[in-house]
Structure formats: C-alpha cells, structure tokens
Amino acid sequence: MKKPKKEFPDTFLWGGGIAANQAEGAYDAAGKGLSIADFHAYKKSLSKDDRLEHATLSVSDKMFETNPNAYYPKRNGIDFYHRFKEDIQLFKELGLQCFRTSFNWTRIFPKGIEDVPNEEGLEFYDALIDTLLENGIEPVMTISHYEMPTYLVEEYGGWLSRKTIDAYEKFCQVLFERYHKKVKYWITFNQINLLSFNSLGFKESQTSNILEATYQSVHHQFIAQAKAKKLAKAYGEDILLGTMLSDKIAHPATCKPEDVLFSYRKNQMEYLFGDVAMRGYYPGYAFRFFEENQLDIQMTNEDTALLQENTMDYLSFSYYYTKINDAEKNSFSPMDKTKNPYLKSSEWGWEIDPLGLRTALNQYYDRYQCPLFLTENGIGATDQISADGSIHDPYRIDYLKKHFEQMKEAIYDGVDLIGYCLWSPIDIVSCSSAEMAKRYGVIYVDLDNDGNGTLERRKKDSFYWYQRVIQTNGHELNDPQY
C-alpha cells in the first residue's frame, strides 16, 4: 500500500514574494512609463476597516493627473530598484529557495504598444534575475501584477478591449524569449479573480454596463493567458505557466439549505477563474449567471478552441483569511460577505483561519488534480522597534506556524503542494492602502506612511524563525526561543 507523505517533500520550495509596483520605486527611471500604480496616493483618513484587499485607487477621468499635495508611495517603494543586490543577500541569508516578483509592464513597454521594448528596463530584470540565480534562488515571475500602462487605460479601456490582448501577447513574447532559460515558474495574472480596477483597468465612464464590462474584461484576460500558454509551448518544459487566484471560497453562514446553496453558488463564481484556466472551458453555472444578469459576453469559436487547447500547468493562489456567506445579509456580489464570528482577526480586521487553508488546498486539489503553489500568505501588523533595536513579532511567527502546520496536513491528505511564498520577506508598500505601517515582512524597512525614513533594513525575530523553518524543511516549527 502506498504510504502518504507526512512531511514537506525534499523538492518543496520555500520562498517569499513582492510586487514590482510595491517595492521597486524608480518610477521614472531608465525610460519607464507610467502605470496605474504610480497614481495610487496615500490617504491618511482611511480607517483600518476601510483597507480592503480589493480596494484600489479612486477611479475618475482625472485619475492620472498628479496632485502636487499628494504623496504617491508606490513611485518610490522601498527603493528595491537600487537596493536589490543587498536585499537578495538578506534573502540568501534567510534561506529563500525561490523569490516571486513581477515584471513592471511599463518598465519594458512604457505605453504598452511600442514595437520595440525598452532595453534599459530589460537590463534591470537581467541583473535582478541573474543575481537571484547566482545566490541559489529560483525566480518566480508574475507577468501582470497591477502595473498596467496608463496609456492602455486611456486609449483602450484596459482589458475591456481586445487590443490589450495583443499588447499582453507581445509582452509575453519578449519575456519568454529572453528569460526561458532562466525562469521556470511564471504567473500570468496576479489574483485574476479580484475584479478591481487594479486588474481590469477600465473606468466607469468607458462603459454603460459595469458588470458586463467586468466579465468581458475577464474573458479577455482568459484569452490573453491562453495565448501566453500557446507561446510558452514553444519552449517545452523550460516554462511552467500558472494562473493565480485570491482564495475567496467562503463557508455558509449556517447549515440552513438557503445558506448552503447561496454560498455554493457564490463560490462557483470564484471557481470560474480556475475552471477556465485549468479545465479549459466555461462551466454551465457561468452561462446561467450571464443570462440571469442579462450580460452579453462576446466570445468567438476561436476563443473556445484557444481556451480548450491551452490550459495552465499549475494553480497558484493567495490565502489570508476566510469569510462566510449569509443568504439573508449578503448579496451575490463577490466581496459582499460576512465576518466569521468563530475566528479572531488581525489588526486590520482580516480573519485568521489556518484550518481554512487546509480546506482550500484540498478543495483546489480535488477539483483540478494539478500542482498547487501558495504564492502569497502572511499577516499585516504594526511592528515596534525595542530600545535595543530588536523587533519582536510573535504574532507573525504564530500566524505562520499555524498555517505551515495546516500545509503539512494538506500534504498528508495527498495534496501536491510544490511551494510557498511568504508575503512578504521584506516590508513593502501596501497594495490596497499604499501605507507602510501595515507590515508583512520578516525584514523591517525604516520607512513610514509619509515617506520618511532611512530605508535601513533590519531583521525581525520572525526572520530567524523562518530561517530555521527553511533549514529544517518545515520539520521544526516550534523554536523555543520564539
């Protein structure tokens, strides 16, 4: 009888991840164009309850005008553009076996439509990827991570237009040709199921039907990633292409049949993104949703064939929290959910549910029977520097420990989990709120919400704890020192 694995496999990849727009800075250096992230201003008035994962910058016809009185943190990030070699040395000391980041689209194609890519932008990624490899760290590269050129928004309406598919395909062609011998793991879109402006890139003024425009844009992303897979096939096993979800599978609020069915149907529309990417077709529940909402999603026979013939190699996803669906309280809107009263929450109101991670891993593996890669997981918190300069973050260690335990249980269940990327190994600008106070890293960066600080890097207690976890391949999660 086959014996199940009880430990992390020897091939398991322990890593960490960032996004170019949250870390690199240098927003106008070396020929880089402007992306939507460059106009995400920090707003001091936000309460923590407002800082939602799917939040985005204010969308208006004047959104790409710089306000001289505003501060745009993502334009400077943590200066990773100039400091990546020193940071990678810290990652090496930490023991990272893989590191996820993204190609900033506008660093390579400033407007997204150029015939020839910006060589200076490519040279930056040459140096970054080479430095990772020289230090024994496997690059995991996201092609599109909320860095759409503003030109594509203004001229095309972002993913609302098929012209953006062509721009993305050209982008992929350049990247695959240049890096197929250096980068094995690729992600087409970050959290493709988070239906925000960050991802879709159209303004309300560019459509008369927002819901229809949303799913038309999603369809164009599906086609774009299928075209990317078609391109990647030319490079054989050099390239493994995955899509990425934000885990939004919710529990029913009660065992009432109404709650169970309501939650099931809402979850189906979250599974849609994995179903199309991994199975290669739209399920019947999606067409019912389109019809009941009077959505006319334009799809061609060529689209259908392309999706069927170009499914992804693996599924990656982020996992932070879980929520519940209540048929009486919640609408069918994807993000309209209720807090789980049985769970404690983080400082920013995100429910902490380690058991939910095991559930999610099993659900995705049962459904798709493909390798899974957990490419984002962590806890945002306010960190304090002690008088002696140390940073004690037992809350982060506790969060990670409990999630790692459930990852191990899922592997014992038979799930093919190939890797994990901590979000994040180093403090970066928050995606949703553009603040620095919400810290995820095991490496502290001296920078505040207003851009003040030395940018000095400092190791937290969690750095040494995670270092030990990696050294023991997840065997030792209980370090008595922490």
C-alpha positions in Angstrom: 0.0 0.0 0.0 1.2 3.5 -0.9 2.1 5.5 2.2 1.1 9.2 2.2 3.7 11.9 2.8 3.7 13.3 6.3 6.4 16.0 5.8 7.2 18.6 3.2 8.8 16.9 0.2 12.5 17.4 -0.4 11.7 19.4 -3.6 9.4 21.8 -1.7 10.3 25.5 -2.5 10.3 27.8 0.5 10.3 31.4 -0.6 8.9 34.9 -0.4 7.3 37.4 -2.8 6.8 41.1 -3.6 5.3 43.1 -6.5 7.4 45.4 -8.6 5.0 48.3 -8.1 5.1 48.0 -4.3 8.8 47.7 -3.9 10.9 48.9 -6.9 10.4 52.6 -6.8 12.3 54.5 -9.6 9.0 55.1 -11.3 10.5 57.5 -13.9 14.0 55.9 -14.3 15.6 54.5 -17.4 12.7 55.1 -19.8 10.0 53.6 -17.6 6.4 54.8 -18.5 3.6 55.5 -16.0 1.5 52.6 -14.7 -1.8 52.8 -12.8 0.1 52.1 -9.5 2.1 55.3 -9.9 -1.1 57.3 -9.2 -2.2 55.5 -6.0 -1.9 58.2 -3.4 -1.7 57.5 0.3 -4.8 58.8 2.2 -4.3 59.4 5.9 -8.0 59.5 6.6 -8.5 55.8 6.0 -9.7 53.7 8.9 -8.3 50.2 9.2 -11.7 48.8 8.4 -11.6 50.6 5.0 -8.4 48.9 4.0 -9.9 46.1 2.0 -7.9 43.7 -0.1 -9.8 44.6 -3.3 -9.6 48.3 -2.7 -8.0 50.4 -5.4 -7.2 54.0 -6.3 -10.0 56.4 -6.9 -11.3 55.9 -10.5 -12.2 59.1 -12.4 -11.5 60.7 -15.7 -8.8 62.8 -14.0 -7.2 60.0 -12.0 -3.9 60.2 -13.9 -3.3 63.8 -13.0 -0.6 64.2 -10.3 -1.8 66.2 -7.3 1.1 68.3 -6.1 -0.2 68.0 -2.5 -0.5 64.2 -2.5 2.1 61.6 -1.7 2.4 58.6 -4.1 4.3 55.8 -2.1 4.5 53.3 -5.0 6.5 55.8 -7.0 9.4 55.2 -4.6 8.5 51.9 -3.0 11.3 50.7 -0.8 13.9 51.5 -3.4 14.3 47.9 -4.4 15.4 49.0 -7.9 18.6 50.4 -6.4 19.0 48.0 -3.5 18.0 44.6 -4.8 21.5 43.2 -4.6 21.8 43.9 -0.9 18.2 42.7 -0.3 18.9 39.5 -2.2 21.9 38.9 0.1 19.5 39.1 3.0 17.1 36.7 1.2 20.0 34.3 0.8 20.9 34.5 4.5 17.2 33.9 5.2 17.5 30.8 3.1 14.9 31.6 0.4 14.8 28.9 -2.3 12.5 30.9 -4.5 11.6 34.5 -4.8 8.5 35.9 -6.5 8.3 39.3 -8.1 6.8 40.9 -11.2 7.9 42.5 -14.4 6.7 46.1 -14.3 5.0 46.3 -17.7 5.8 50.0 -18.1 9.5 49.4 -17.4 9.6 47.3 -20.6 6.8 48.8 -22.7 6.3 52.3 -21.4 2.9 52.7 -23.1 2.3 49.0 -23.8 2.0 49.5 -27.5 5.7 50.0 -28.6 7.1 47.9 -31.4 10.4 47.6 -29.6 10.8 47.0 -25.8 12.8 49.4 -23.6 16.2 47.8 -23.4 17.1 49.6 -20.2 14.1 48.1 -18.5 15.0 44.6 -19.6 18.6 45.1 -18.4 17.3 45.8 -14.9 15.4 42.4 -14.9 18.5 40.8 -16.5 20.5 41.9 -13.4 17.8 41.0 -10.9 17.2 37.5 -12.3 20.9 36.8 -12.6 21.5 37.9 -9.0 18.8 35.6 -7.8 20.2 32.7 -9.7 23.8 33.4 -8.6 22.5 33.2 -5.0 20.7 29.9 -5.5 17.2 31.4 -5.5 14.7 30.3 -8.1 12.8 33.3 -9.7 9.0 33.1 -9.8 7.9 35.8 -12.2 4.4 37.4 -12.4 3.8 38.9 -15.8 0.9 41.2 -14.8 0.7 42.4 -11.2 -1.4 45.7 -11.2 1.1 47.5 -13.3 -0.9 48.3 -16.4 0.4 51.2 -18.5 -1.9 54.2 -18.1 -1.9 54.5 -21.9 -3.8 51.2 -22.2 -6.4 52.5 -19.8 -6.9 55.9 -21.5 -6.9 54.6 -25.1 -8.3 51.1 -24.9 -10.2 50.9 -21.6 -7.8 48.4 -20.3 -8.9 44.8 -20.6 -12.3 45.9 -22.0 -10.6 45.9 -25.4 -9.1 43.0 -27.4 -6.3 45.3 -28.3 -4.9 44.8 -24.8 -4.7 41.1 -25.5 -2.3 41.9 -28.4 -0.2 44.2 -26.1 0.0 41.4 -23.5 0.9 38.8 -26.0 3.7 40.9 -27.3 4.9 41.5 -23.7 4.9 37.7 -23.1 6.7 37.0 -26.3 9.6 39.3 -25.3 9.8 37.9 -21.8 9.7 34.2 -22.8 12.3 34.6 -25.4 14.7 36.5 -23.2 14.2 34.5 -19.9 13.0 31.0 -20.8 16.4 29.6 -19.8 16.4 31.4 -16.5 12.9 31.4 -15.3 10.9 28.2 -14.9 7.8 29.3 -12.9 5.6 32.0 -14.4 2.3 33.5 -13.3 0.0 35.1 -15.9 -2.0 37.4 -13.7 -1.9 38.2 -10.0 -5.2 37.3 -8.3 -7.2 37.3 -11.5 -10.5 36.9 -9.6 -10.2 40.2 -7.7 -12.4 42.2 -10.0 -10.9 45.7 -9.3 -9.6 48.5 -11.4 -6.1 47.4 -10.4 -6.6 44.2 -12.5 -9.1 45.2 -15.2 -8.1 48.8 -15.9 -11.3 50.3 -17.3 -13.1 53.4 -16.0 -16.8 53.6 -15.3 -17.1 56.3 -17.9 -15.8 53.8 -20.6 -18.9 51.6 -20.3 -22.6 51.7 -19.8 -22.8 48.4 -18.0 -20.1 47.8 -15.4 -21.0 44.2 -14.6 -20.9 43.2 -18.3 -17.7 45.2 -18.8 -16.2 43.4 -15.8 -16.8 39.9 -17.2 -15.9 40.9 -20.8 -12.6 42.2 -19.5 -12.1 38.9 -17.5 -12.8 37.0 -20.7 -10.1 38.9 -22.5 -7.7 38.1 -19.7 -8.6 34.4 -20.1 -7.8 34.7 -23.8 -4.6 36.5 -23.1 -3.3 33.9 -20.7 -4.3 31.1 -23.1 -2.3 32.9 -25.8 0.6 33.2 -23.4 0.4 29.4 -22.8 0.4 28.8 -26.6 3.6 30.9 -26.9 5.2 29.1 -23.9 4.7 25.7 -25.5 7.4 26.6 -28.0 9.9 26.4 -25.1 8.9 23.0 -23.9 9.5 22.3 -20.2 11.6 25.4 -19.8 8.5 27.3 -18.9 5.7 26.3 -16.5 2.8 28.7 -16.7 0.3 29.1 -13.9 -2.7 31.3 -13.2 -3.2 32.9 -9.7 -6.3 33.2 -7.6 -7.0 35.1 -4.4 -8.7 32.4 -2.3 -12.3 33.7 -1.8 -14.1 30.4 -1.2 -16.4 31.2 1.7 -18.2 29.0 4.2 -22.0 29.1 4.5 -23.2 31.1 7.5 -25.3 28.2 8.8 -26.4 24.8 7.8 -29.7 26.1 6.6 -30.3 24.9 3.0 -30.7 28.5 1.8 -27.2 29.5 3.2 -25.6 26.3 1.8 -26.9 26.8 -1.7 -26.3 30.5 -1.7 -22.7 30.0 -0.6 -22.2 27.2 -3.1 -23.4 29.3 -6.0 -21.2 32.3 -4.9 -18.3 30.0 -4.6 -18.9 28.7 -8.1 -18.3 32.2 -9.5 -14.9 32.2 -7.6 -14.0 28.8 -9.0 -14.8 30.2 -12.5 -11.3 31.6 -12.9 -9.6 28.3 -12.0 -12.1 26.3 -14.0 -11.5 28.2 -17.2 -7.7 28.2 -16.7 -7.3 24.6 -15.6 -10.2 22.8 -17.4 -10.2 25.0 -20.5 -13.9 25.9 -20.7 -16.7 27.9 -19.2 -19.0 25.8 -16.9 -22.7 25.9 -17.2 -23.2 27.9 -14.0 -21.3 30.8 -15.6 -23.6 31.0 -18.6 -26.6 30.9 -16.2 -25.1 33.8 -14.3 -24.5 35.8 -17.5 -28.1 35.1 -18.7 -29.8 35.9 -15.4 -27.9 39.2 -15.3 -28.5 40.0 -18.9 -24.8 40.0 -19.8 -23.8 39.7 -23.4 -20.2 38.4 -23.2 -18.6 38.4 -26.6 -16.9 35.1 -27.3 -15.8 33.6 -30.6 -15.4 30.0 -31.7 -11.7 30.7 -31.9 -11.8 31.8 -28.2 -13.4 28.5 -27.2 -10.8 26.4 -29.0 -7.9 28.5 -27.7 -9.0 28.1 -24.1 -9.5 24.3 -24.5 -6.1 23.8 -26.1 -4.1 26.0 -23.7 -4.7 25.2 -20.1 -2.3 26.2 -17.3 0.4 23.9 -15.9 -0.2 24.7 -12.2 -2.5 26.7 -10.0 -1.2 29.4 -7.6 -3.2 31.3 -5.1 -3.0 33.7 -2.2 -4.5 32.9 1.2 -5.0 35.4 4.0 -8.5 34.9 5.6 -11.9 33.4 5.2 -15.4 34.7 5.5 -19.0 33.4 5.4 -21.9 33.8 3.0 -25.3 34.6 4.6 -28.3 34.4 2.3 -30.2 37.0 4.3 -27.5 39.5 4.8 -25.2 39.3 1.7 -25.8 39.9 -1.9 -24.3 37.9 -4.8 -21.6 40.5 -5.2 -18.2 38.6 -4.8 -16.8 40.7 -2.0 -20.1 41.1 -0.1 -19.5 38.6 2.7 -19.8 38.4 6.5 -17.3 38.0 9.2 -17.0 34.6 10.8 -17.8 35.0 14.5 -15.7 32.0 15.4 -12.5 33.5 14.2 -10.1 36.1 15.7 -9.0 38.9 13.4 -5.7 40.6 12.6 -5.1 44.2 13.4 -6.5 45.1 10.0 -9.7 43.0 10.5 -8.7 40.0 8.4 -9.9 36.8 10.0 -7.2 34.3 10.9 -8.2 30.8 9.8 -5.3 28.3 9.5 -7.7 25.3 9.2 -9.3 27.2 6.2 -6.0 26.9 4.4 -6.1 23.1 4.7 -9.7 23.2 3.4 -8.7 25.4 0.5 -5.7 23.3 -0.5 -7.9 20.2 -0.5 -10.7 21.8 -2.4 -8.4 23.1 -5.2 -6.5 19.8 -5.5 -9.7 17.7 -5.5 -11.1 20.0 -8.3 -8.1 20.3 -10.5 -5.7 17.5 -9.7 -2.7 19.7 -10.6 0.3 21.1 -8.7 -0.6 23.9 -6.3 1.7 26.8 -5.4 0.8 29.0 -2.4 2.3 32.3 -3.7 1.0 34.7 -1.1 0.3 34.3 2.6 1.2 36.4 5.7 -0.1 38.8 8.2 0.0 42.6 8.1 0.8 44.2 11.5 2.3 47.2 13.2 5.8 46.4 14.3 7.6 48.2 17.1 11.4 48.6 17.5 12.6 47.9 21.0 15.1 50.1 22.8 17.9 47.6 22.0 17.0 47.8 18.3 15.3 44.4 18.1 11.9 43.7 16.6 9.8 41.1 18.4 6.9 39.9 16.3 5.5 36.7 18.0 2.1 37.4 16.3 3.7 36.8 12.9 5.5 33.7 14.0 2.3 32.3 15.5 0.3 33.1 12.3 2.9 31.4 10.0 3.4 28.4 12.3 -0.3 27.6 12.4 -0.6 27.9 8.6 2.5 25.8 8.0 1.1 23.1 10.2 -2.0 23.0 8.0 0.0 23.0 4.8 1.8 19.9 6.2 -1.6 18.3 7.0 -2.8 19.0 3.5 0.3 17.3 2.0 -0.6 14.3 4.3 -4.1 14.5 2.8 -2.4 13.9 -0.6 -2.3 17.5 -1.9 0.5 18.2 -4.4 1.8 21.4 -2.9 5.0 22.4 -4.6 6.0 25.7 -2.9 5.2 28.6 -0.6 6.0 32.3 -1.0 5.7 34.4 2.2 4.1 37.7 1.7 6.5 39.3 2.2 10.1 38.6 3.2 10.6 42.4 3.4 8.3 45.3 4.3 6.8 46.9 1.2 4.1 49.5 0.4 0.6 48.1 0.9 -1.2 47.2 -2.2 -4.7 48.3 -1.1 -3.9 51.3 1.1 -0.5 52.5 -0.1 0.7 52.6 3.6 3.9 51.3 5.2 2.5 50.8 8.7 0.8 47.5 7.6 4.0 45.4 7.6 4.2 41.9 6.3 8.0 41.4 6.2 10.4 39.4 8.3 12.8 42.2 7.3 11.9 45.7 8.6 12.3 48.7 6.4 12.8 52.1 8.0 10.1 54.0 6.1 6.8 55.5 7.4 3.5 56.2 5.7 4.6 59.7 4.7 7.8 58.5 3.0 10.1 59.5 5.9 13.0 57.2 7.0 16.4 55.9 6.2 15.3 52.8 4.3 17.6 50.8 6.6 16.9 47.0 6.6 16.6 45.3 10.0 15.9 41.6 10.8 12.8 40.8 13.0 12.5 37.8 15.2 10.5 36.1 12.5 13.5 36.3 10.2 15.4 33.9 12.4 12.3 31.7 13.0 11.6 31.4 9.2 15.3 30.8 8.6 15.1 27.7 10.9 11.9 26.5 9.2 13.6 26.6 5.8 16.8 24.9 7.1 14.7 22.0 8.5 12.3 21.9 5.5 9.4 22.7 7.8 10.2 19.9 10.3 10.9 22.3 13.2 8.1 24.8 13.6 8.4 25.1 17.4 11.5 27.1 18.1 11.5 27.6 21.9 13.5 30.8 21.5 10.4 32.4 19.9 
